[in-house]
Amino acid sequence: MVEVSQADYEYFNGSIVKHATESSVLISSSKYLNDAPLRGLIAQEMLRRNGADMPNTAYIPEVAQILHNLEDMPNIFRLFEEEKARLPEFKAWLDRRMQSDFKAEDVAHCKPGTLGHIIHDFLTGSGYQIDYFFQGMKVDSDYTYYLKERTFTHDIEHMVTGFETNYAGEIALLNANMYAYYNYFRPELAVYFNRVSAYLKAKSIMKAGLHYPEGFKMTLEAEFVGAKQGREWKRPLMMMPWRDWIDWPIEKVRAECGITEVLPPGCWSWTTALVDEGIEPQQELPIAQAAE
């Protein structure tokens, strides 16, 4: 029987100061901990198994909305203005407001091997839609443009990085973007850009660590591969002028972005089975080989 000793409690908790309060509900110095719906959702999504009755994407909109509601938006707008003054490319991207909301007909003419052809194949064959979040939002400011363009570019980022829409690919792309934002923006704005991503990554790590041993191993590998690539990007991929590049060969697009060491298609397609109930993972797959 494993039991934490009293000496352990005293070593780790000895400096805790207990505060008295007249409040009848939980209250702390963290606005996030004070939000009861957020506490409940994070506890559920970090501790549950991935059952067939509830997709792994469940409650992402709810958590994203709560986190947005808790933001100091005047401060975020101030940070946007400060970074626009510091980073001419960021200002030019926001001023241009070119949207990557591609339709299949926009890229139907593109030749095989080009970015546009890859986008066309994705739009016609994947079952996904490129406008999947903040649907119906009117773009009328720098901030709303950022929200929509980041949505539109997410799946394009999957295409150009080689991090496909499977479990490991999603983890790798999350991590790559985290590094790219911190490499380009000041920490105060980078952490905001990474807010929802931090939640998505944390819940994936926790669930895998509790329930899916091989999934946790793959998570570590995907984090490493994503970080290695994202650190080399010239700037965050949401800022790339994808419409200008639809007729470019994908190799030229990747070179322009600083994307290197792209994984071969399908090499991580098996990884979703590692964290989904009722799907048998393939056996004895060489995880290290997937990163080469």
Salt bridges, closest charged atoms under 4 A:
GLU45 OE2 - ARG48 NE 2.95
GLU71 OE2 - ARG195 NE 2.79
GLU81 OE2 - LYS84 NZ 3.32
GLU82 OE2 - ARG78 NH1 2.64
GLU83 OE1 - ARG86 NE 2.84
GLU83 OE1 - ARG186 NE 3.85
GLU89 OE2 - ARG235 NH1 3.76
ASP95 OD2 - LYS91 NZ 2.63
ASP101 OD1 - ARG243 NH2 3.22
ASP106 OD2 - ARG243 NH2 3.68
ASP121 OD2 - HIS117 ND1 3.62
ASP131 OD1 - LYS148 NZ 2.57
ASP142 OD2 - LYS84 NZ 2.67
ASP142 OD1 - ARG97 NH2 3.48
GLU170 OE1 - HIS154 NE2 3.54
GLU170 OE2 - HIS158 NE2 3.16
GLU223 OE2 - LYS201 NZ 3.29
ASP244 OD2 - ARG96 NH1 2.89
ASP247 OD1 - HIS109 NE2 3.51
GLU261 OE1 - LYS228 NZ 3.29
GLU277 OE2 - ARG49 NE 2.89
